[in-house]
């Protein structure tokens, strides 16, 4: 009854209590009460229209009662937006023909490109070339008008060389546990005296902190949820050394003349003294990461056109650097140096006049404005 009251209330109330509404939708679905689930789900989507999982659930419920044009339309919209293939099996169950829309090629050529001219090889590291990656390769080919190919060398990422989650956990653990008495430590399951040189394992630290919050009762529930969410956020930002990735790929894949190799890491990267980089070059190799381009990294909503636009900007920057072309100082050019994702998104999805001329002189292809 409480959830029904929420559903009949204002959008503000619905948004505040959306978790309860979602549980009732799932209960309706599990009980086969599709009509009620659909009605409540439509209401929930009025306050969060960009929830792809909720949209897909609506398509599945509509499809459960037989063929539905609306279900296929919704599933297609979700397919256009998803940034990974995780939802693809569910989408195909509603719209089986959707897979024909997926670009499967691993190589794209420019018809008027000289055979000995410049070309780009994309090497995914730590990821498979899924539909998003292939769409990115095709778009890069269309933009630069030179051959682009995906080459998979099955080189795994090493262990992260920077572990922000581990460092944050250590600080939290030390600040929380060191002031405790020995009796309190015993309640937390510790059979040793804490000293700066004696640290328990990661799992022990997490368990001790969880117990600490649980001992606080209701007052610790929200704090524990916040702790877990913060740790998960830091863990998702483990970083790999881009210079090392380039060195490893150089050994496994020697570049040919006029070949510009762009390594695309699934993990976040840093280089030298920089805390993180979107892309770093050691010509004719460059390493970029699409980790921070993904909405999931920031807890946002998936949107593939935005992801592809971000990847193209990083790739064009890396390809120009690999070609030894001068840096761009024109504001808002897609090659302009950026310090964060906000600046990257503000840049145009096109090159400035100077960069187009540089590329035309280098590749022999005049690019569209």
N, C-alpha and C positions, 0 to 999 in steps of 0.2 A: 504493500500500500504506500509505503514511503516513496519508493521509486516512481510509482504512478503519479504521486503528488508532485514530485520533482519534474516529471515529464510534462505535466500540465501547467507548470509554472513558467517563469520568464527564462530567456536564453541565458541570463547570468546565473540563475540557479542551476540550470541544466549543465552549464560549463563547469561549475564548481563541484557538482556531484556526478560528473560523467562516468566515473569508475563504477558507481552503483548501477547506473543505467546499463553500462556494458555487461555487467554480470547478469542482469535480468534478460538482456537480449540473448546471451548465451544459454540461459536456462530455457527460454522459449524455443530456441533452435534445437537444443538437445531433446526437448519434449515433443518436437514435431509441430509446434504451434507457430508455423511460418508466418501466417498473416499478422499475428500480434508482433512477432519479431521484426518483420519488415516495417510495420507502422512505427515502432519505437526507434528502429535504426534510422529511418528517414528523418525523424525528429532530431536524433543525435547528430546527424550530418549537417543540420542547419547551423549548429554551433561549431562544427569542425569539419568543414567540407573537404579539407585537404588530407584527411586520414585515409590513406590508400588501403590499409587493411580493412577498415570499415566499409569503404566503397566496394572492395572485392567481396566482402561478406554479403553485402546487399545483392550483388550480382549472383552469388551462389544461392542465396535464398530465393531470388526470383526464378532462377533456373531450376530449382528443386521441384517446382510444380509443372515443369514441361518447358519446351522451347520458348525463349523470350528474347525479343529484339532489344528490349531495354537492358537485359542482363548482358548481352553481347556488346552493346554500346558502352556500358559501364566498364566491362572487362577490358575493352580496347583502350579506353581512356587511361585505365590503370597501367596497361602495358606501355603506353607512350611515356609515362612518368617514371616508372621504376628504374632504379640505378643499379640493381643487381638482378640475377636470375632467380632469386629465392622464391618469389611469388609466381614464377612462370608456370609451374605445374598446375597450380590452382586456376590461373588465368586460362590455360589451355583446356581445362575441364569444362569451363563455361563457353569458351570460344575456340574450338579445336583448330580452326584454320589460321589462328594467329601466328603460328610458327613460320608460315610462308613469308611473313613480313620481315623475318630476321635475316640480316645480311650475314652470309656465311663465308664470303671470300676472305682470304688472308693476304691478298695482293691486289693492288689497284695501280693501273698504269696511266700515264698521260700519252695520248695517241701521237702527239707531235713532239714528244721528248726524245732527244738523241740517245742512242743506246749507251753511249759512254758519258752521258751527262750526270748531274747530281741525282741522288736518290736517297730516300729515308728508309731505314730499317728500324721497326719498333720491336723491342724485346721486353715482354712482360716478365717481371720478377716477383715471385710470391703470389702470383695469380694466374688464372687461365684466361685466354682471350675470349671472354664471353661476348654477348651481343652488344653490350655497351662499348667494349673495347674495339670491336670490329666496326661499329658505327663511327667511333672516333677516328680510326684509321682511314675509313672511306672519306670522312669529312676533311681530314688533313690533306689527303690526296687531291680533293676537289679545290681546296683553298690554295695550296702551293703549286699545283699543276705539274708536279714531278712524281715519278713512281714512288709508291709507299708500299712496304711489305711488312707483315708480322712474322717474326722468326722466334720460335719457342725453343729455348736451349735447356729447359728443365733444370735451372740452377736455383736451388732453394735459398731463401734469405737465411743469413746467419742469425744467431741470437742478437736481440737488440743490444746496442752498445750504450744506450742511455735508457734508464728505467725510472721515469718520473714517478710512477706508482710506488715503486719500492722506496724511493727517497721520501716521498710524502708519508708513507706508512711508518717509516722509521721515526720521523719527526713526531707524528701523532702518538705513536706508541711510547716514545720516551717522555713526552710532555705529560702523558696521562698516567703512566705506570710508576715513574720514579718517585713521585711524592707519596705513593701508597705505603702504608705500614706493611710489615711482614705478614700480619694476620690477614690483611686485606688481599695481599698477593696470594696467600694460600687459598682464599675463597675463589680466586680467579684461576686456580689450578696450577700455580707456579710453585715448583719445589726447589727454587734457587733464589739467591739474593741478586737483585738486579744491579749491575754495574755497567758503566759505559763500554766495557770491553766484553761483556757477556750478553749477547743478544740471542733471543730464540729465533726459530725459523719463521718464515713468513706465515705459515698456517697457524703457528702458535700465537703470533702477534695478533692476527685477525681474530682468533678464538678468544683471546684474552680481552680484546677491546669489546667484542660482542657480549661477553659475560659481564664486563664492566657496565655496559649500558643496560643489560637485562636486570642487573641488581638494583638499578634505579627505578625499576618498575615502569609505570606508564610514562613517567617523565623522560625515560630514556628511549622510548619507542621511536619518536620522530628523529632524535639524534642518531640512532642506529641506522635508520633509513637514509639519512643524509650522509653518514659515514660511508655506507656501501655505495651510494650513488657517486660520491666524490672519488672514491678509490677506483671505481669502474671507469670514470672519466680519465683519471690519470693513467690507468693501465692501457687505455686505448691510444695513448700518445707515446708509447715506447718508440724509440727512434733508432734508425740504422745509419751507418756512416756511408754517405753517398760516394765518397772517394774510394772507399773499399769496394762498393758494389761495381763501380766503373772498372777498377783493377781486376776484379774477378771476371767480369764479362769480357774484358779485353783479352784475357787468357783463353777463355772458352770460345770467343767469337772474334777473330781478327778481322778488322774492317778492310774492305777492298777500296781501291782508289775511287774517289768521288762519293763514297758511301758515308752517310751521316747517320750514326747509330744513336738512337734515343732509347734509353732504358727507362721503363715505367715501373716504379716500385709501388707495391700495394701498401707498404709501410711508410710511416712518416720518416723523413730524412733530415740530417744535418750535415754540414760541411765545414771543416776547419773550426774557426771560433764562432761561427754563426749558430745560434740556438736551433734554428730550423731554416730550411730553404725549400722553395717550390721546385727549383731546378738549378743544377750546377753543371758546368761544362768542363771537360778535359778533352778538347777536340782530338779526333773526330767523334768522341763519345760525349754524351751528356746524360745525366740522370735526373729524372723528375719523379715526383710522387703525386698520386691522385688521392692520398689519404685525406688531406684537409679539404679536398674538393667535394667529398661525399657528405651529404646532409647528415648521415648517421654520426659522423665525427663530432658534430656540434649539437646533436639531439634535435635536428630539424626535420622538415618534411622532404621526402624524396621528390626530385624534379629533374628528369634526365636532360632536357634541353639546357638547363643551367649547368649541369655537370659537364656536358660535352663542351659547352662554351668555355668553361674554366680549363678543361684539359687542352683545348686547342690553343688557348693563350699561352699556357705553359710550354706546350710542344713547339709552337712557333718561336718562342723566346729561345728554347734550346737548340732548334735547328739553325737559326741565324747565328747563335754563338758558335755552334759546331763548324759553320761555314766560315768563321773568322770575320764576320761582318761587324761593323762598329755598333756600339750600344746606341739606343734611341733615347733622346732627351725631350721628345715631343710629348707634352701631357696628353693623357687619354689614348694614346696609341696602344694597341694591344701588346706591343713590345716594351712599353714603358716599365721601368723598374718599380716593383711594388714591395711594400713592407708587410702587408697583411691581405687577407681575403677580401676585405671590404674595398681596398684600393683596386684589387684585381677585378672585382665585379663592376666597379665604376668605369674602368677602361673600356674603350670601344671594342667591338668585335671585328675590327678591321685595322689595316695598317695605315700609317700616315703616308703622305706623298714621298717623303725622303726614304722610308723603308721600302715602299713599293719600287722605287727606282733602284735601290740597292739590290733587291731581289731580282729585278729584271736584268740588271747588269751581270749578276752572278749566274742565274739559271737560264737566261734567255727567254723567260716567260714574263709577259706583262700581266700583272694581277689587276682584277677589277677593284675600283675604289670601295 
